[in-house]
Amino acid sequence: MRHATRRRAIAGLAGALLLAPNLANATDLLPPHQAQPVVSAEPLTWQGFYIGGNLGAAFDPNNLSIRDLSAAQDLKLNFSSDTAFIGGVQGGYNWQVNSLLLGIEGDVDFANNIDYLASVRGRLGWATPNWLFYGTAGAAFIDTNTSFTVASAANGPASFKFATTDTGFVGGGGIDYKISPHISVGVEGLYYDFGSDKQNFTAAGGEPFVLKDDLDFAVVRARLNFHFN
């Protein structure tokens, strides 16, 4: 009995050894493992075109003063424009090489007493995937239409308008932050210098004076841009 059991065990082991190569070949017929695709987030870059809007404040955009040429020397200027709300649109293009950014931007803004304030500027910045720190400078253009009053002690007040169109310089800097691959928000500070303009007027009663407008002022504005990168 024990010899029969031993013979059956030996026969079963031999059969298993004979079937082993066939089982190995059968595993080759199974479909290969299908790897799951790797989904990566869209890379953040500042390269490409962008457009957007801005809103902020211009500090002392019109600095008027008069030189009284009358014999009485009694003329007084009545005008106040310390701060003006300003807003508009901008657009440009960025070139990015590693962390270095070069760009060009144009903008146009509008405010009380400012028919338009525009500029074409170059930009030089340092970029990370989310942050952009930059300086900017270029040519600026302005058209103003300012109303003011000059009062004479002898002849009372008289109202005037002073219009000017100038070309000047603008420089400054800013910080932008990408909240998504195509949307960025930021803040920018700019200084404009258009020199000064003078114009001769005659107040009530024939009293002459010269009006001077010093057009140098600062603008601080928030920005929102859409990027086509």
C-alpha positions as CSV (number, residue, x, y, z in Angstrom):
1,M,0.0,0.0,0.0
2,R,2.8,2.4,0.9
3,H,4.6,1.5,-2.3
4,A,1.5,2.4,-4.4
5,T,1.1,5.8,-2.6
6,R,4.8,6.5,-3.2
7,R,4.4,5.7,-6.9
8,R,1.4,8.0,-7.3
9,A,3.3,10.9,-5.7
10,I,6.3,10.4,-8.0
11,A,4.0,10.3,-11.0
12,G,2.2,13.5,-10.0
13,L,5.6,15.3,-9.5
14,A,6.8,14.2,-12.9
15,G,3.6,15.4,-14.5
16,A,3.9,18.8,-12.9
17,L,7.5,19.1,-14.2
18,L,6.3,18.2,-17.7
19,L,3.5,20.8,-17.6
20,A,5.7,23.6,-16.2
21,P,7.2,24.7,-19.6
22,N,3.7,24.8,-21.1
23,L,2.4,27.0,-18.3
24,A,5.3,29.3,-18.8
25,N,4.5,29.6,-22.5
26,A,0.8,30.2,-21.6
27,T,1.7,33.3,-19.5
28,D,3.4,34.8,-22.5
29,L,-0.1,34.9,-24.2
30,L,-1.6,37.1,-21.4
31,P,-2.1,40.8,-22.4
32,P,0.7,43.1,-21.2
33,H,0.1,45.4,-18.2
34,Q,-1.5,48.6,-19.4
35,A,0.2,51.6,-17.7
36,Q,-2.1,54.4,-16.6
37,P,-1.4,57.7,-18.5
38,V,0.3,60.4,-16.5
39,V,-1.7,63.6,-16.4
40,S,0.5,66.6,-15.8
41,A,-0.8,70.1,-15.1
42,E,-0.4,72.7,-17.8
43,P,3.0,74.4,-17.2
44,L,2.9,78.0,-16.1
45,T,4.8,80.4,-18.3
46,W,4.7,84.1,-19.0
47,Q,5.7,83.7,-22.7
48,G,3.1,85.0,-25.2
49,F,0.5,87.6,-25.8
50,Y,-1.8,89.0,-23.0
51,I,-4.5,91.6,-22.7
52,G,-6.3,93.0,-19.6
53,G,-7.6,95.9,-17.7
54,N,-6.5,98.2,-14.8
55,L,-7.9,100.5,-12.2
56,G,-6.2,102.8,-9.8
57,A,-5.4,106.4,-8.9
58,A,-3.3,109.3,-10.3
59,F,-1.7,111.5,-7.7
60,D,-1.7,115.2,-8.5
61,P,-2.1,114.8,-12.3
62,N,-2.6,118.5,-12.8
63,N,-0.5,121.0,-10.9
64,L,-1.7,124.4,-11.9
65,S,-0.2,127.8,-11.0
66,I,-0.5,131.3,-12.3
67,R,1.8,134.3,-12.7
68,D,-0.3,137.5,-12.2
69,L,0.7,140.1,-14.9
70,S,-2.0,142.6,-13.8
71,A,-1.2,145.9,-12.3
72,A,-3.4,145.2,-9.3
73,Q,-1.7,141.8,-8.6
74,D,-5.0,140.5,-7.1
75,L,-5.7,137.3,-9.1
76,K,-6.3,134.1,-7.3
77,L,-6.5,130.6,-8.8
78,N,-9.2,128.3,-7.7
79,F,-8.5,124.7,-8.7
80,S,-8.0,121.3,-6.9
81,S,-6.9,118.0,-8.4
82,D,-4.9,116.2,-5.9
83,T,-6.0,112.6,-6.8
84,A,-8.0,111.3,-9.7
85,F,-9.4,107.8,-10.2
86,I,-7.9,106.3,-13.4
87,G,-8.6,103.1,-15.4
88,G,-8.1,101.6,-18.8
89,V,-6.7,98.6,-20.8
90,Q,-3.3,97.2,-21.6
91,G,-1.9,94.5,-23.8
92,G,1.6,93.2,-24.7
93,Y,3.9,90.3,-25.5
94,N,6.5,88.5,-23.3
95,W,9.6,86.6,-24.3
96,Q,10.9,84.3,-21.6
97,V,14.2,82.5,-21.4
98,N,14.5,80.5,-18.1
99,S,13.8,83.2,-15.5
100,L,14.6,86.2,-17.7
101,L,11.6,88.0,-19.2
102,L,11.7,90.6,-21.9
103,G,8.5,92.3,-23.0
104,I,6.7,95.1,-24.7
105,E,3.4,96.7,-23.5
106,G,1.0,99.3,-24.6
107,D,-1.8,100.9,-22.6
108,V,-4.4,103.6,-22.6
109,D,-6.1,105.0,-19.5
110,F,-8.8,107.6,-18.8
111,A,-9.5,109.9,-15.8
112,N,-11.2,113.1,-14.9
113,N,-9.5,116.0,-16.7
114,I,-7.5,113.4,-18.7
115,D,-9.0,112.6,-22.1
116,Y,-6.4,109.8,-22.5
117,L,-3.1,108.8,-20.9
118,A,-1.2,106.2,-23.1
119,S,2.2,104.7,-23.2
120,V,4.4,102.2,-25.1
121,R,7.0,100.6,-22.7
122,G,9.6,97.9,-22.6
123,R,9.7,95.5,-19.7
124,L,12.5,93.6,-18.1
125,G,11.7,91.1,-15.4
126,W,12.5,88.0,-13.3
127,A,10.0,85.2,-13.5
128,T,9.0,82.1,-11.6
129,P,6.2,79.8,-12.6
130,N,3.7,82.0,-10.6
131,W,5.5,85.3,-9.9
132,L,6.8,88.0,-12.1
133,F,8.8,91.0,-10.8
134,Y,9.6,93.6,-13.5
135,G,10.7,97.1,-14.3
136,T,9.3,99.1,-17.2
137,A,10.1,102.4,-19.1
138,G,9.1,104.0,-22.3
139,A,7.3,106.9,-24.1
140,A,4.1,108.4,-22.7
141,F,1.3,110.4,-24.3
142,I,-1.3,112.6,-22.7
143,D,-4.3,114.8,-23.6
144,T,-5.8,116.9,-20.9
145,N,-8.8,119.2,-20.7
146,T,-8.8,121.1,-17.4
147,S,-11.3,123.6,-16.1
148,F,-10.3,126.2,-13.5
149,T,-11.4,129.6,-12.1
150,V,-9.4,132.8,-11.6
151,A,-10.9,135.3,-9.2
152,S,-10.1,139.0,-9.3
153,A,-10.7,141.1,-6.2
154,A,-11.9,144.0,-8.3
155,N,-13.8,142.1,-11.1
156,G,-14.9,138.8,-9.6
157,P,-14.3,135.2,-10.8
158,A,-13.9,134.0,-14.4
159,S,-13.9,130.4,-15.6
160,F,-11.4,129.0,-18.1
161,K,-10.3,125.8,-19.8
162,F,-6.8,124.7,-20.4
163,A,-6.2,121.9,-23.0
164,T,-2.9,120.3,-23.8
165,T,-1.4,117.4,-25.7
166,D,2.1,116.2,-24.7
167,T,4.6,113.5,-25.2
168,G,6.9,112.5,-22.3
169,F,8.5,109.7,-20.3
170,V,7.2,107.0,-18.0
171,G,9.0,104.6,-15.8
172,G,8.2,102.3,-12.9
173,G,7.7,98.6,-12.0
174,G,5.3,96.0,-10.8
175,I,4.5,92.5,-9.5
176,D,2.2,90.0,-11.2
177,Y,0.9,86.7,-9.9
178,K,-0.6,83.9,-11.9
179,I,-3.7,82.4,-10.3
180,S,-4.1,80.0,-13.2
181,P,-2.2,79.2,-16.4
182,H,-4.1,82.0,-18.3
183,I,-5.1,84.6,-15.6
184,S,-2.8,86.9,-13.6
185,V,-3.4,89.7,-11.1
186,G,-0.9,92.4,-10.1
187,V,-0.1,95.9,-8.9
188,E,2.0,98.5,-10.8
189,G,3.5,101.9,-9.9
190,L,4.4,104.3,-12.7
191,Y,5.8,107.8,-12.8
192,Y,5.0,110.1,-15.7
193,D,6.9,113.3,-16.7
194,F,5.6,115.5,-19.4
195,G,7.4,118.7,-18.4
196,S,5.4,121.9,-18.1
197,D,3.1,123.9,-20.3
198,K,2.3,127.6,-20.2
199,Q,-0.5,129.6,-21.8
200,N,-1.5,133.3,-21.6
201,F,-5.1,134.3,-20.4
202,T,-7.0,137.4,-19.6
203,A,-9.2,137.5,-16.6
204,A,-12.3,139.6,-16.0
205,G,-11.6,143.3,-16.4
206,G,-8.7,142.7,-18.8
207,E,-6.2,141.5,-16.2
208,P,-3.6,139.3,-17.9
209,F,-2.0,136.2,-16.3
210,V,0.1,133.2,-17.4
211,L,-1.1,129.7,-16.4
212,K,1.5,127.0,-15.9
213,D,0.7,123.3,-15.7
214,D,3.4,121.0,-14.3
215,L,2.5,117.5,-15.8
216,D,4.6,115.1,-13.6
217,F,2.6,112.7,-11.5
218,A,2.5,109.1,-10.1
219,V,0.0,106.4,-10.9
220,V,-0.7,103.3,-8.8
221,R,-3.0,100.7,-10.3
222,A,-4.2,97.1,-10.0
223,R,-4.1,94.9,-13.1
224,L,-5.9,91.8,-14.4
225,N,-4.6,90.0,-17.5
226,F,-5.6,87.1,-19.7
227,H,-2.6,85.2,-21.2
228,F,-2.7,83.4,-24.6
229,N,0.3,81.2,-23.8
